Amino acid sequence: MNDITRPHHRERVLTEVLEREYGLTVQDLQPLPEQGLLGDVWTLNHTLIVKRPRLGGGAWQPEGNVLFSSLLMNALHGAGLPVPEVHPNLHRQYVTVVPNWGSVQVMTRLSAPPDGPSLPPRELAHLLGGHAAHISRAGTAWFRRQDLPAPLSRDPWSVDSIHTQLLHIFQLEEGSSASRQRHKLFQLAERLKHHPLAPPELTEELEDAGPLRALEECRWLARHPQRCVPDAVVHNDLKPGNVFIQSQPQPSIVGSYDYTMASWCCLIRNVSSTYIDSGWFIEDRKGGTFDLLERLAAGHQQQLPLTAHHMQGIAVDLHTVALKKYMLRWNYWKGVLAGTTAGTDLAHICMLKPLEFLKPLRETTLAMDAQHCLHDTLLTPY
């Protein structure tokens, strides 16, 4: 373990950055057990949260996408969008502090302001669609002016990348026999059975060879003729919890954050990612309509048109986003599966079910129904 990874050293470095670069008085800085996939989490003076992203892993891997998102945030900030600026400190660690905002890269109050506006889901969906379009327009213009190295111009959340990450998480070799892969998953299931925090459904998913089905779905989607090619910069995690809304003089989004998953991918991801991450596809499914999807897409369409090709790719992209959520939630257990950690920081994510988004898409015609809905709705002026 080198100095930069020692908890006390990280705390000292972070304290210096907060005091020197942001003029804050650090009276109490405590690490939280909620160490996420992309960074470390701290409480500052019992009132603020500091989330410091990790930079290791290479820019095309989840841990390394921080570099791309930091460059993007600074570009959007410079273009006048309500996005926080990112400052690298002497240790090449990106720490952004905006006292009233929150993200993987910023600091925010522990509780939401009591006077925060509450919007009906339909109105909020329309606003999010429009804001996502603004981000893509400015972000894509910035991207096309850059000469970024190849890793930064790849989509870390493509089905190809998800496939690679799943193989890594479950320690599977590409091309090995199905029986050998099933045997490996059974071994991992036995390891999880003895972990005090592992939910039974994780063990069941391994025993049922669920990851093999997910890998096959990745391969099928990668070959799908309606798979959209990357053509835009997308936030990739835009949802109600990642924006601030101003209610007067009329409802509007006045800030967005949590750009750590931003990447160069397909424009339709603005719709598919927000629709799934916000849980709106579950609400629409309960109501038997695609009302929220229509509002989300219409808000986007007013600011940045989606083509017929984008609309035809929504079913494939919804499935891709669900697989991304599946992979990310399993990634939290990677250390336990590998036998390298005890997983003591897993208590807060035990309720995050890998199949929460993937199962409904498998068991229903939701994805194709959504595609038909978008095609019919967006071809008509809203």
C-alpha positions as CSV (number, residue, x, y, z in Angstrom):
1,M,0.0,0.0,0.0
2,N,1.6,3.3,-1.0
3,D,1.1,6.6,0.7
4,I,-1.6,7.9,-1.6
5,T,-3.8,4.9,-0.7
6,R,-3.4,5.2,3.1
7,P,-6.6,6.5,4.7
8,H,-4.8,9.0,6.9
9,H,-2.7,10.3,4.0
10,R,-5.9,10.7,1.9
11,E,-7.5,12.6,4.7
12,R,-4.5,14.9,5.1
13,V,-4.3,15.6,1.4
14,L,-8.1,16.3,1.2
15,T,-7.9,18.6,4.2
16,E,-5.1,20.6,2.6
17,V,-7.1,20.9,-0.7
18,L,-10.3,22.0,1.0
19,E,-8.6,24.6,3.1
20,R,-6.0,25.9,0.6
21,E,-8.0,25.8,-2.6
22,Y,-11.5,26.4,-1.4
23,G,-11.0,28.5,1.8
24,L,-12.9,26.1,4.0
25,T,-12.2,25.4,7.7
26,V,-12.0,21.7,8.2
27,Q,-13.0,20.9,11.8
28,D,-14.1,17.3,11.2
29,L,-13.5,15.1,8.2
30,Q,-14.8,11.5,8.5
31,P,-14.8,8.8,5.8
32,L,-18.2,7.2,5.2
33,P,-18.5,3.4,4.6
34,E,-20.4,4.3,1.4
35,Q,-17.4,4.0,-0.9
36,G,-18.8,3.8,-4.3
37,L,-17.6,2.4,-7.6
38,L,-16.1,5.6,-8.6
39,G,-14.8,7.4,-5.5
40,D,-14.5,7.9,-1.8
41,V,-17.1,9.7,0.4
42,W,-16.4,11.9,3.4
43,T,-18.5,14.1,5.7
44,L,-17.2,17.6,6.4
45,N,-18.1,19.3,9.6
46,H,-21.2,17.1,9.9
47,T,-23.0,19.2,7.3
48,L,-21.4,18.6,4.0
49,I,-20.4,15.7,1.9
50,V,-17.2,15.4,-0.1
51,K,-17.0,12.8,-2.8
52,R,-13.5,12.4,-4.3
53,P,-13.3,10.3,-7.5
54,R,-10.7,7.7,-8.2
55,L,-8.5,8.2,-11.2
56,G,-7.0,4.7,-11.6
57,G,-7.8,2.1,-14.2
58,G,-7.4,3.7,-17.5
59,A,-9.7,6.2,-19.1
60,W,-11.9,3.6,-20.8
61,Q,-12.6,1.7,-17.6
62,P,-15.3,2.9,-15.1
63,E,-12.7,4.0,-12.5
64,G,-10.9,6.1,-15.1
65,N,-13.8,7.9,-16.8
66,V,-13.3,10.7,-14.3
67,L,-10.7,12.3,-16.5
68,F,-13.1,12.6,-19.5
69,S,-15.9,13.8,-17.2
70,S,-13.6,16.4,-15.6
71,L,-12.6,17.8,-19.0
72,L,-16.2,17.9,-20.1
73,M,-17.4,19.6,-16.9
74,N,-14.8,22.4,-17.3
75,A,-15.8,22.8,-21.0
76,L,-19.5,23.1,-20.1
77,H,-18.7,25.4,-17.2
78,G,-16.7,27.6,-19.6
79,A,-19.6,27.6,-22.1
80,G,-21.9,29.0,-19.5
81,L,-23.9,25.9,-18.6
82,P,-24.7,25.5,-14.9
83,V,-22.0,22.9,-14.3
84,P,-19.3,23.0,-11.5
85,E,-15.7,23.6,-12.5
86,V,-13.2,20.9,-11.6
87,H,-9.7,21.7,-10.2
88,P,-6.8,19.1,-10.2
89,N,-4.7,19.4,-7.0
90,L,-1.0,18.6,-6.7
91,H,-1.6,14.9,-6.4
92,R,-3.6,14.9,-9.7
93,Q,-6.8,14.1,-7.8
94,Y,-9.8,16.0,-9.0
95,V,-11.9,17.6,-6.2
96,T,-14.7,19.9,-7.0
97,V,-16.5,21.9,-4.2
98,V,-19.9,23.5,-4.7
99,P,-21.5,23.9,-1.3
100,N,-25.1,23.6,-2.4
101,W,-24.7,20.9,-5.1
102,G,-23.8,17.2,-4.9
103,S,-22.2,14.6,-7.1
104,V,-19.5,12.1,-7.3
105,Q,-17.2,15.1,-7.9
106,V,-18.7,17.8,-5.7
107,M,-19.7,18.5,-2.1
108,T,-23.3,19.0,-1.0
109,R,-25.4,19.4,2.2
110,L,-26.4,16.2,3.8
111,S,-30.1,17.0,3.4
112,A,-32.0,18.7,0.6
113,P,-33.1,22.3,1.2
114,P,-36.6,22.3,2.8
115,D,-37.9,24.8,0.3
116,G,-36.8,22.8,-2.7
117,P,-39.6,22.7,-5.4
118,S,-41.5,19.5,-6.0
119,L,-42.6,19.0,-9.6
120,P,-45.1,16.5,-11.1
121,P,-43.2,13.7,-12.8
122,R,-44.5,14.7,-16.2
123,E,-43.1,18.2,-15.9
124,L,-39.9,17.0,-14.5
125,A,-39.4,14.5,-17.3
126,H,-39.9,17.2,-19.9
127,L,-37.3,19.5,-18.1
128,L,-34.8,16.6,-17.9
129,G,-35.1,15.8,-21.5
130,G,-34.4,19.4,-22.5
131,H,-31.5,19.7,-20.1
132,A,-29.9,16.5,-21.4
133,A,-30.2,17.9,-24.9
134,H,-28.4,21.1,-23.8
135,I,-25.6,19.1,-22.3
136,S,-25.2,17.0,-25.5
137,R,-25.2,20.0,-27.8
138,A,-22.5,21.9,-25.9
139,G,-20.6,18.7,-25.0
140,T,-20.6,17.4,-28.6
141,A,-19.3,20.7,-29.9
142,W,-16.5,20.6,-27.4
143,F,-15.7,17.0,-28.2
144,R,-15.4,17.6,-31.9
145,R,-12.9,20.4,-31.3
146,Q,-10.6,18.1,-29.3
147,D,-7.9,15.7,-30.3
148,L,-8.5,13.3,-27.4
149,P,-6.6,10.0,-27.1
150,A,-8.5,6.9,-28.3
151,P,-9.3,5.7,-24.8
152,L,-11.2,8.9,-24.0
153,S,-13.3,8.7,-27.1
154,R,-14.6,5.3,-26.4
155,D,-17.8,4.5,-24.7
156,P,-17.1,2.8,-21.3
157,W,-20.7,1.8,-21.1
158,S,-21.1,0.1,-24.5
159,V,-22.2,-3.5,-24.6
160,D,-18.7,-4.4,-25.6
161,S,-17.3,-2.8,-22.5
162,I,-20.0,-4.2,-20.3
163,H,-19.2,-7.7,-21.7
164,T,-15.5,-7.2,-20.8
165,Q,-16.3,-6.0,-17.3
166,L,-18.7,-8.9,-16.6
167,L,-16.0,-11.4,-17.6
168,H,-13.6,-9.6,-15.2
169,I,-16.1,-9.4,-12.3
170,F,-16.9,-13.1,-12.5
171,Q,-13.4,-14.3,-13.4
172,L,-14.5,-15.9,-16.6
173,E,-12.4,-16.6,-19.6
174,E,-13.8,-15.7,-23.0
175,G,-14.2,-18.8,-25.1
176,S,-14.1,-21.3,-22.3
177,S,-16.7,-24.0,-22.2
178,A,-20.2,-23.4,-20.7
179,S,-19.6,-26.2,-18.2
180,R,-16.4,-24.6,-17.0
181,Q,-18.0,-21.2,-16.7
182,R,-20.9,-22.6,-14.8
183,H,-18.5,-24.4,-12.4
184,K,-16.8,-21.1,-11.8
185,L,-20.1,-19.3,-11.0
186,F,-21.0,-22.2,-8.6
187,Q,-17.7,-21.6,-6.8
188,L,-18.4,-17.9,-6.5
189,A,-21.9,-18.7,-5.2
190,E,-20.5,-20.9,-2.4
191,R,-18.2,-18.0,-1.5
192,L,-21.1,-15.6,-1.3
193,K,-23.2,-18.0,0.8
194,H,-20.7,-17.5,3.7
195,H,-20.7,-13.7,3.5
196,P,-23.0,-12.2,6.2
197,L,-24.1,-9.3,4.0
198,A,-24.8,-11.1,0.7
199,P,-28.5,-11.2,-0.2
200,P,-29.7,-14.7,-1.1
201,E,-30.8,-13.5,-4.6
202,L,-27.1,-12.9,-5.5
203,T,-26.3,-16.5,-4.7
204,E,-29.3,-17.6,-6.7
205,E,-28.3,-15.5,-9.7
206,L,-24.9,-17.2,-9.7
207,E,-26.3,-20.7,-9.3
208,D,-28.8,-20.1,-12.1
209,A,-25.8,-18.9,-14.3
210,G,-27.5,-15.5,-14.7
211,P,-24.2,-13.8,-15.6
212,L,-23.9,-16.2,-18.6
213,R,-27.2,-15.0,-19.9
214,A,-26.2,-11.4,-19.4
215,L,-23.0,-12.1,-21.4
216,E,-25.0,-13.7,-24.2
217,E,-27.3,-10.6,-24.2
218,C,-24.3,-8.4,-24.6
219,R,-23.1,-10.4,-27.6
220,W,-26.6,-10.3,-29.1
221,L,-26.9,-6.6,-28.7
222,A,-23.4,-5.9,-30.1
223,R,-24.6,-7.6,-33.4
224,H,-28.0,-6.0,-33.4
225,P,-28.7,-4.1,-36.6
226,Q,-30.5,-1.3,-34.7
227,R,-27.6,-0.7,-32.4
228,C,-26.9,3.1,-32.6
229,V,-23.3,4.2,-33.2
230,P,-21.7,6.9,-30.9
231,D,-22.6,10.3,-32.2
232,A,-22.8,12.6,-29.1
233,V,-21.6,13.4,-25.6
234,V,-24.1,12.2,-23.1
235,H,-24.4,12.8,-19.3
236,N,-25.3,9.1,-18.9
237,D,-26.6,9.5,-15.3
238,L,-29.1,12.4,-15.5
239,K,-32.0,11.9,-13.1
240,P,-34.0,13.9,-10.6
241,G,-31.4,13.4,-7.9
242,N,-28.6,14.9,-10.0
243,V,-30.2,18.3,-10.8
244,F,-31.3,21.4,-8.9
245,I,-34.6,22.9,-9.9
246,Q,-35.7,26.5,-9.5
247,S,-39.4,27.0,-9.2
248,Q,-39.6,30.8,-9.9
249,P,-40.4,32.5,-12.1
250,Q,-41.1,29.2,-13.8
251,P,-39.8,25.7,-13.2
252,S,-36.3,25.2,-14.7
253,I,-33.2,23.2,-14.1
254,V,-30.5,25.6,-12.7
255,G,-27.7,23.0,-12.1
256,S,-26.6,19.5,-12.9
257,Y,-23.8,17.4,-11.6
258,D,-22.5,13.8,-11.2
259,Y,-20.9,13.7,-14.6
260,T,-18.6,10.8,-13.7
261,M,-20.4,8.5,-16.2
262,A,-20.5,11.0,-19.0
263,S,-19.1,9.7,-22.3
264,W,-19.1,9.7,-26.1
265,C,-22.0,7.4,-27.0
266,C,-25.3,7.5,-28.8
267,L,-27.7,10.5,-28.4
268,I,-30.6,8.2,-27.6
269,R,-28.9,7.4,-24.4
270,N,-30.2,10.7,-23.0
271,V,-33.6,9.1,-23.1
272,S,-32.9,5.5,-22.3
273,S,-30.6,6.2,-19.4
274,T,-32.8,8.8,-17.7
275,Y,-35.9,6.7,-18.3
276,I,-34.3,3.7,-16.5
277,D,-32.2,5.5,-13.8
278,S,-35.2,7.6,-12.7
279,G,-37.4,4.5,-12.3
280,W,-39.9,6.0,-14.7
281,F,-40.2,2.9,-16.8
282,I,-41.5,1.1,-13.7
283,E,-44.1,3.9,-13.2
284,D,-45.1,3.8,-16.9
285,R,-45.4,0.0,-16.7
286,K,-47.7,0.2,-13.7
287,G,-49.9,2.8,-15.5
288,G,-50.0,0.9,-18.7
289,T,-48.7,4.0,-20.7
290,F,-45.5,5.5,-21.9
291,D,-46.5,9.0,-20.6
292,L,-43.2,9.8,-18.9
293,L,-41.2,8.4,-21.7
294,E,-43.1,10.6,-24.2
295,R,-42.5,13.7,-22.0
296,L,-38.8,13.0,-21.6
297,A,-38.3,12.5,-25.3
298,A,-40.4,15.5,-26.2
299,G,-38.4,17.7,-24.0
300,H,-35.3,16.5,-25.7
301,Q,-36.8,16.8,-29.2
302,Q,-37.6,20.5,-28.6
303,Q,-34.0,21.3,-27.9
304,L,-32.1,18.7,-30.0
305,P,-34.0,16.5,-32.5
306,L,-33.7,12.8,-32.4
307,T,-33.7,11.1,-35.7
308,A,-35.7,8.1,-36.9
309,H,-32.5,6.0,-36.5
310,H,-32.3,7.1,-32.9
311,M,-35.9,6.1,-32.2
312,Q,-35.4,2.7,-33.8
313,G,-32.5,2.1,-31.5
314,I,-34.3,2.8,-28.2
315,A,-35.2,-0.8,-27.5
316,V,-31.5,-1.9,-27.9
317,D,-30.3,1.0,-25.8
318,L,-32.8,0.4,-23.0
319,H,-31.5,-3.2,-22.8
320,T,-27.9,-1.9,-22.8
321,V,-28.6,0.5,-19.9
322,A,-30.2,-2.3,-17.9
323,L,-27.1,-4.4,-18.5
324,K,-24.9,-1.5,-17.4
325,K,-26.9,-1.3,-14.1
326,Y,-26.5,-5.1,-13.7
327,M,-22.8,-4.9,-14.2
328,L,-22.3,-1.9,-11.9
329,R,-24.2,-3.4,-9.1
330,W,-22.3,-6.7,-9.3
331,N,-19.1,-4.6,-9.4
332,Y,-19.6,-3.7,-5.8
333,W,-19.1,-7.4,-4.9
334,K,-16.1,-7.9,-7.1
335,G,-13.7,-7.9,-4.1
336,V,-15.8,-10.4,-2.2
337,L,-16.0,-12.7,-5.3
338,A,-12.3,-12.5,-5.7
339,G,-11.7,-13.3,-2.1
340,T,-9.6,-10.2,-1.6
341,T,-11.9,-8.2,0.7
342,A,-14.4,-8.9,3.4
343,G,-16.8,-6.5,1.9
344,T,-17.3,-4.5,5.1
345,D,-18.5,-1.5,3.2
346,L,-21.3,-3.3,1.5
347,A,-24.1,-2.8,4.0
348,H,-25.5,0.3,2.2
349,I,-25.8,-1.4,-1.2
350,C,-27.2,-4.7,-0.2
351,M,-30.6,-3.5,-1.3
352,L,-29.4,-2.7,-4.8
353,K,-30.6,-5.6,-6.8
354,P,-28.6,-6.4,-10.0
355,L,-31.8,-7.6,-11.8
356,E,-34.0,-4.7,-10.8
357,F,-33.9,-3.2,-14.2
358,L,-32.9,-6.1,-16.4
359,K,-35.7,-8.5,-15.3
360,P,-38.6,-6.4,-16.4
361,L,-37.1,-5.9,-19.8
362,R,-36.6,-9.6,-20.2
363,E,-40.1,-10.6,-19.0
364,T,-42.1,-8.0,-21.0
365,T,-42.2,-6.4,-24.4
366,L,-41.5,-3.0,-22.7
367,A,-38.4,-2.2,-24.8
368,M,-40.1,-2.8,-28.1
369,D,-43.3,-1.1,-27.0
370,A,-41.3,1.9,-25.9
371,Q,-39.7,2.0,-29.4
372,H,-43.0,2.0,-31.2
373,C,-44.3,4.7,-28.8
374,L,-41.3,7.0,-29.5
375,H,-41.5,6.4,-33.2
376,D,-45.2,7.3,-33.3
377,T,-45.0,10.2,-30.9
378,L,-41.8,12.0,-32.0
379,L,-42.7,12.0,-35.7
380,T,-45.7,14.2,-34.7
381,P,-44.8,17.8,-33.5
382,Y,-45.3,17.9,-29.8
